[in-house]
Amino acid sequence: MSYKVDLNRITFENGYSLDFEYPIKATLIVQDVIIILIESPFRIIYNKNVFAIKTSGDFLWRIGDVNLYYRGTDCPYVEIRVNENDELILFNWCDTAVVIDPQTGVVLRTWVTH
């Protein structure tokens, strides 16, 4: 299923749409799941800025608390990607890379990126 992103809205082929509080920075499809990275607003702590939605439009998960290598308060995710092993990886401002199960949002492992 295809979809279209317009600022903070994602609209699916069937016309169903979802609005987020802030603009969508990036999307990525992994295992029939759309991973959505929300742009963290300036001067607002918004660390749980990754969501997963089925390609049908059903909500799956929002990133939860993750043990970070750096203990800052402003640690939003800034990049999403799939590595050579087809793993979903999230990168945040606090030097932490997080491998996530795209279906459940469960953290599989982390590592320091500095």
Backbone as a chain_set.jsonl record, in Angstrom:
{"seq": "MSYKVDLNRITFENGYSLDFEYPIKATLIVQDVIIILIESPFRIIYNKNVFAIKTSGDFLWRIGDVNLYYRGTDCPYVEIRVNENDELILFNWCDTAVVIDPQTGVVLRTWVTH", "coords": {"N": [[0.839, -1.176, 0.0], [0.5, 2.205, -0.773], [1.434, 5.492, 0.409], [1.143, 8.947, 1.4], [2.996, 11.723, 2.502], [2.474, 14.758, 4.121], [3.66, 17.41, 5.59], [2.696, 17.157, 8.785], [0.999, 15.063, 8.443], [0.036, 11.795, 7.46], [-1.211, 10.108, 4.742], [-3.089, 7.442, 3.581], [-3.482, 5.167, 0.806], [-6.164, 4.371, 0.731], [-7.485, 6.598, 1.62], [-7.605, 7.051, 4.33], [-6.245, 8.915, 7.017], [-3.636, 10.068, 9.229], [-2.796, 12.361, 11.726], [0.003, 13.949, 13.144], [1.522, 15.515, 16.001], [3.729, 17.087, 15.397], [5.844, 17.905, 12.513], [6.489, 15.326, 10.08], [9.537, 13.85, 9.715], [10.881, 11.736, 8.426], [10.172, 8.623, 6.75], [9.985, 5.042, 6.652], [9.686, 1.85, 5.254], [9.449, -1.27, 6.729], [9.192, -4.667, 6.818], [6.366, -4.639, 6.153], [5.602, -2.567, 7.794], [5.264, 0.811, 8.561], [7.655, 2.968, 9.522], [7.858, 5.862, 11.353], [9.455, 8.873, 11.692], [9.389, 11.63, 13.673], [9.895, 15.102, 13.468], [11.776, 16.642, 15.9], [10.734, 19.293, 17.837], [12.145, 22.607, 18.16], [13.488, 23.646, 21.224], [11.712, 22.121, 22.743], [11.235, 19.284, 24.675], [11.102, 16.247, 23.231], [11.353, 13.269, 23.077], [10.309, 10.766, 22.448], [9.884, 10.187, 19.631], [9.417, 8.385, 17.526], [7.356, 6.311, 15.633], [5.287, 3.45, 14.802], [3.359, 2.101, 12.236], [1.048, -0.053, 10.754], [0.961, -0.945, 7.273], [-1.642, -0.897, 6.585], [-2.685, 1.1, 8.063], [-3.14, 0.764, 10.749], [-2.275, 1.468, 14.114], [0.771, 0.55, 15.68], [3.023, 0.852, 17.563], [4.736, 3.149, 19.761], [7.915, 4.55, 20.266], [9.462, 3.587, 23.268], [10.826, 4.16, 26.576], [14.327, 4.081, 26.578], [17.405, 2.718, 27.61], [20.04, 4.872, 27.724], [23.342, 5.765, 26.512], [24.366, 8.201, 27.053], [23.319, 10.493, 29.435], [21.392, 12.664, 28.887], [18.725, 15.119, 28.841], [17.432, 15.907, 26.585], [17.001, 14.019, 24.08], [16.149, 13.251, 21.341], [15.258, 11.063, 18.588], [17.051, 11.033, 15.556], [17.554, 9.835, 13.179], [16.532, 7.141, 11.07], [17.062, 3.868, 9.906], [17.691, 0.957, 7.841], [19.847, -1.706, 8.322], [22.546, -3.689, 6.833], [21.831, -6.224, 7.61], [19.131, -6.279, 7.549], [17.96, -5.067, 9.772], [16.115, -2.833, 11.81], [17.245, 0.296, 12.702], [17.571, 2.885, 15.034], [18.767, 6.146, 15.578], [19.901, 8.43, 18.026], [20.29, 11.744, 19.553], [21.845, 11.365, 21.774], [24.1, 9.722, 21.567], [23.37, 7.027, 21.161], [22.611, 4.059, 19.502], [19.872, 2.149, 18.454], [18.53, -1.008, 18.063], [15.554, -2.169, 16.857], [12.651, -4.213, 17.068], [10.583, -4.175, 14.375], [7.884, -4.893, 14.327], [6.962, -5.002, 16.961], [8.192, -3.039, 18.524], [9.998, -3.606, 20.477], [13.106, -3.312, 22.103], [16.003, -4.64, 20.819], [18.78, -4.536, 20.947], [21.403, -2.253, 21.937], [23.927, 0.24, 21.226], [26.794, 2.311, 21.766], [27.457, 5.292, 19.956], [29.434, 7.241, 19.651]], "CA": [[0.0, 0.0, 0.0], [1.276, 3.438, -0.801], [0.995, 6.551, 1.308], [1.689, 10.262, 1.09], [3.298, 12.535, 3.684], [2.358, 16.201, 3.936], [3.987, 18.016, 6.885], [2.489, 16.281, 9.94], [-0.072, 14.116, 8.101], [0.293, 10.686, 6.55], [-2.471, 9.703, 4.13], [-2.97, 6.149, 2.924], [-4.135, 4.988, -0.48], [-7.613, 4.222, 0.93], [-8.024, 7.867, 2.08], [-7.434, 7.186, 5.774], [-5.057, 9.708, 7.335], [-3.26, 10.277, 10.628], [-2.081, 13.604, 11.977], [0.916, 13.957, 14.272], [1.643, 16.824, 16.632], [4.815, 17.816, 14.751], [6.096, 17.416, 11.15], [7.134, 14.035, 9.824], [10.88, 14.078, 9.151], [11.236, 10.634, 7.535], [9.444, 7.359, 6.877], [10.715, 3.882, 6.151], [8.873, 0.635, 5.355], [10.191, -2.464, 7.144], [8.292, -5.795, 7.111], [4.983, -4.138, 6.063], [5.389, -1.589, 8.862], [5.795, 2.129, 8.248], [8.324, 3.594, 10.653], [7.706, 7.304, 11.176], [10.304, 9.708, 12.53], [8.823, 12.967, 13.804], [10.875, 16.165, 13.715], [11.728, 17.143, 17.273], [10.654, 20.754, 17.775], [13.156, 23.397, 18.836], [13.208, 24.044, 22.615], [10.705, 21.264, 23.367], [11.736, 17.916, 24.862], [10.2, 15.334, 22.518], [12.259, 12.143, 22.854], [9.601, 9.577, 21.946], [9.468, 10.698, 18.334], [9.366, 7.342, 16.496], [6.099, 5.57, 15.673], [5.147, 2.391, 13.805], [1.989, 1.914, 11.783], [0.928, -1.057, 9.688], [0.662, -0.335, 5.985], [-3.104, -0.771, 6.526], [-3.047, 2.283, 8.837], [-3.3, 0.424, 12.165], [-1.182, 1.864, 15.001], [1.467, -0.569, 16.322], [3.763, 1.243, 18.757], [5.525, 4.383, 19.845], [9.155, 4.225, 20.973], [9.379, 3.759, 24.716], [12.068, 4.559, 27.236], [15.481, 3.259, 26.211], [18.607, 3.046, 28.371], [20.95, 5.605, 26.855], [24.734, 5.826, 26.942], [24.555, 9.552, 27.566], [22.133, 10.8, 30.226], [20.842, 13.989, 28.673], [17.264, 15.165, 28.899], [16.941, 16.154, 25.239], [17.61, 12.94, 23.294], [15.252, 12.734, 20.31], [15.825, 10.285, 17.494], [17.329, 11.914, 14.426], [17.704, 9.058, 11.949], [16.071, 5.755, 11.028], [17.616, 3.184, 8.731], [17.783, -0.499, 7.866], [21.246, -2.054, 8.04], [22.794, -4.775, 5.879], [21.187, -7.444, 8.134], [17.685, -5.98, 7.54], [17.522, -4.66, 11.107], [15.727, -1.443, 11.956], [18.115, 0.977, 13.662], [17.244, 4.267, 15.345], [19.892, 6.884, 16.133], [19.452, 9.639, 18.73], [21.296, 12.763, 19.869], [22.604, 11.008, 22.978], [25.122, 8.716, 21.255], [22.859, 5.672, 21.282], [21.943, 3.403, 18.376], [18.918, 1.204, 19.02], [17.942, -1.956, 17.124], [14.165, -2.34, 17.281], [11.775, -5.115, 16.316], [9.614, -3.267, 13.758], [6.511, -5.33, 14.589], [6.563, -4.856, 18.37], [8.84, -1.912, 19.176], [10.897, -4.115, 21.509], [14.523, -3.038, 21.891], [16.77, -5.881, 20.71], [20.102, -4.226, 21.488], [21.849, -0.878, 21.774], [25.355, 0.457, 21.309], [27.202, 3.712, 21.79], [27.847, 5.678, 18.6], [30.463, 8.3, 19.564]], "C": [[0.887, 1.244, 0.0], [0.663, 4.458, 0.151], [1.671, 7.849, 0.884], [1.892, 11.016, 2.397], [3.19, 13.999, 3.3], [2.483, 16.848, 5.31], [3.778, 17.045, 8.034], [1.407, 15.231, 9.682], [0.449, 13.033, 7.174], [-1.07, 10.21, 6.062], [-2.238, 8.423, 3.339], [-3.793, 6.128, 1.638], [-5.666, 4.932, -0.36], [-8.273, 5.506, 1.449], [-7.906, 8.096, 3.574], [-6.167, 8.001, 6.046], [-4.869, 9.825, 8.838], [-2.489, 11.579, 10.713], [-1.214, 13.447, 13.214], [1.051, 15.386, 14.783], [2.678, 17.717, 15.935], [5.081, 17.214, 13.363], [6.807, 16.064, 11.107], [8.453, 14.317, 9.116], [11.23, 13.008, 8.122], [10.307, 9.455, 7.78], [10.27, 6.261, 6.227], [9.79, 2.681, 6.285], [9.784, -0.551, 5.646], [9.17, -3.532, 7.506], [6.824, -5.355, 7.157], [4.609, -3.199, 7.201], [6.012, -0.273, 8.4], [6.376, 2.715, 9.53], [8.318, 5.085, 10.375], [8.58, 8.028, 12.193], [9.734, 11.12, 12.503], [9.946, 13.955, 14.104], [10.705, 16.674, 15.143], [11.734, 18.662, 17.243], [11.745, 21.431, 18.603], [12.649, 23.817, 20.213], [12.073, 23.271, 23.281], [11.313, 19.868, 23.487], [10.71, 16.957, 24.263], [11.018, 14.11, 22.096], [11.592, 10.9, 22.279], [9.0, 9.903, 20.583], [9.539, 9.687, 17.19], [8.101, 6.516, 16.719], [6.132, 4.474, 14.614], [3.667, 2.176, 13.524], [2.006, 0.841, 10.699], [0.624, -0.334, 8.382], [-0.849, -0.211, 5.764], [-3.586, 0.472, 7.27], [-3.228, 2.02, 10.313], [-2.058, 0.81, 12.969], [-0.571, 0.63, 15.647], [2.143, -0.15, 17.62], [4.362, 2.631, 18.599], [6.759, 4.031, 20.648], [8.995, 4.518, 22.458], [10.69, 4.281, 25.277], [13.164, 3.558, 26.885], [16.644, 3.688, 27.09], [19.629, 3.648, 27.419], [22.365, 5.591, 27.407], [25.078, 7.196, 27.498], [23.257, 9.95, 28.253], [21.68, 12.247, 30.074], [19.335, 13.956, 28.795], [16.668, 15.343, 27.51], [17.624, 15.175, 24.287], [16.662, 12.402, 22.22], [16.006, 11.891, 19.282], [15.951, 11.192, 16.277], [17.468, 11.169, 13.108], [17.132, 7.665, 12.143], [16.659, 5.117, 9.785], [17.545, 1.678, 8.93], [19.215, -0.848, 7.502], [21.34, -3.233, 7.074], [22.198, -6.114, 6.326], [19.669, -7.301, 8.218], [17.134, -5.682, 8.929], [17.167, -3.18, 11.088], [16.581, -0.809, 13.041], [17.667, 2.427, 13.787], [18.478, 4.904, 15.957], [19.364, 8.13, 16.822], [20.621, 10.573, 19.026], [22.214, 12.352, 21.0], [23.51, 9.804, 22.756], [24.655, 7.279, 21.401], [22.211, 5.238, 19.977], [21.083, 2.296, 18.967], [18.383, 0.311, 17.902], [16.579, -2.338, 17.681], [13.492, -3.416, 16.439], [10.674, -4.255, 15.705], [8.153, -3.642, 14.026], [6.036, -4.981, 15.995], [7.12, -3.618, 19.061], [9.788, -2.325, 20.289], [12.341, -3.807, 21.123], [15.284, -4.359, 21.888], [18.198, -5.706, 21.226], [20.4, -2.749, 21.231], [23.368, -0.855, 21.728], [25.637, 1.948, 21.269], [27.766, 4.082, 20.421], [28.948, 6.724, 18.531], [31.826, 7.752, 19.298]], "O": [[1.899, 1.303, 0.699], [-0.462, 4.304, 0.626], [2.635, 7.85, 0.118], [1.051, 10.952, 3.294], [3.74, 14.43, 2.287], [1.538, 16.839, 6.099], [4.621, 16.172, 8.242], [0.95, 14.577, 10.619], [1.198, 13.301, 6.234], [-1.97, 9.941, 6.859], [-1.311, 8.334, 2.534], [-4.674, 6.96, 1.423], [-6.377, 5.395, -1.252], [-9.479, 5.521, 1.696], [-8.087, 9.22, 4.042], [-5.143, 7.805, 5.391], [-5.816, 9.698, 9.613], [-1.634, 11.864, 9.874], [-1.647, 12.878, 14.216], [0.733, 16.344, 14.077], [2.527, 18.937, 15.887], [4.593, 16.124, 13.067], [7.607, 15.723, 11.979], [8.482, 14.942, 8.056], [11.802, 13.312, 7.075], [9.734, 9.303, 8.859], [11.126, 6.512, 5.379], [9.165, 2.506, 7.331], [10.749, -0.809, 4.927], [8.36, -3.326, 8.41], [6.117, -5.674, 8.113], [3.432, -3.055, 7.532], [7.141, -0.246, 7.911], [5.656, 2.928, 10.506], [8.722, 5.527, 9.3], [8.456, 7.818, 13.4], [9.61, 11.73, 11.441], [10.839, 13.67, 14.903], [9.615, 17.086, 15.538], [12.649, 19.261, 16.679], [12.204, 20.894, 19.611], [11.52, 24.287, 20.35], [11.528, 23.726, 24.287], [11.843, 19.333, 22.514], [9.579, 16.873, 24.742], [11.334, 13.935, 20.92], [12.268, 10.064, 21.679], [7.783, 9.897, 20.403], [9.701, 10.065, 16.03], [7.811, 6.08, 17.834], [6.897, 4.548, 13.652], [2.843, 2.083, 14.433], [2.88, 0.836, 9.832], [0.086, 0.773, 8.394], [-1.286, 0.5, 4.859], [-4.745, 0.865, 7.139], [-3.452, 2.96, 11.075], [-0.932, 0.522, 12.564], [-1.298, -0.248, 16.113], [1.871, -0.729, 18.671], [4.477, 3.189, 17.507], [6.664, 3.282, 21.621], [8.464, 5.557, 22.85], [11.546, 4.779, 24.546], [12.947, 2.346, 26.896], [16.856, 4.882, 27.3], [20.033, 3.022, 26.439], [22.573, 5.427, 28.609], [25.983, 7.329, 28.322], [22.185, 9.752, 27.683], [21.599, 12.974, 31.065], [18.734, 12.883, 28.847], [15.518, 14.969, 27.279], [18.695, 15.463, 23.753], [16.396, 11.2, 22.195], [17.223, 11.997, 19.135], [15.074, 12.011, 16.002], [17.498, 11.784, 12.042], [17.228, 7.08, 13.222], [16.745, 5.751, 8.733], [17.364, 1.192, 10.046], [19.747, -0.358, 6.506], [20.326, -3.71, 6.564], [22.072, -7.035, 5.52], [19.0, -8.099, 8.874], [15.985, -6.003, 9.23], [17.832, -2.377, 10.434], [16.64, -1.308, 14.165], [17.417, 3.106, 12.792], [19.164, 4.279, 16.767], [18.491, 8.816, 16.29], [21.781, 10.24, 18.785], [23.277, 12.949, 21.167], [23.672, 8.967, 23.644], [25.453, 6.4, 21.728], [21.376, 5.948, 19.415], [21.515, 1.587, 19.876], [17.847, 0.806, 16.91], [16.461, -2.774, 18.827], [13.737, -3.515, 15.236], [9.895, -3.655, 16.446], [7.277, -2.78, 13.954], [4.857, -4.699, 16.205], [6.578, -3.187, 20.079], [10.331, -1.464, 20.981], [12.751, -4.008, 19.98], [15.214, -5.115, 22.857], [18.757, -6.603, 21.857], [19.742, -2.092, 20.424], [24.023, -1.812, 22.14], [24.82, 2.74, 20.799], [28.469, 3.285, 19.798], [29.37, 7.073, 17.429], [32.788, 8.513, 19.199]]}, "num_chains": 1, "name": "protein.A"}
